[in-house]
Amino acid sequence: MEEFICSVEFLRGPAHLIARVSSEAGGVREYRGSSAGSVIDQVINDLQEEFESAPAA
């Protein structure tokens, strides 16, 4: 059975990249950076912390 965990959108702004993350536990949040690598690192770190601290189902 599949279960919604999170949604991630990547958007390109005029001078930066934006990642918009949505999850039940963390709500909606945005990350901005000048490079794709820096934004992706922010998203990975945040989601890793969120999922490691989530109670096991």
Secondary structure as UniProt FT lines:
FT   STRAND          6..12
FT   STRAND          17..23
FT   TURN            24..26
FT   STRAND          27..33
FT   HELIX           36..53
//
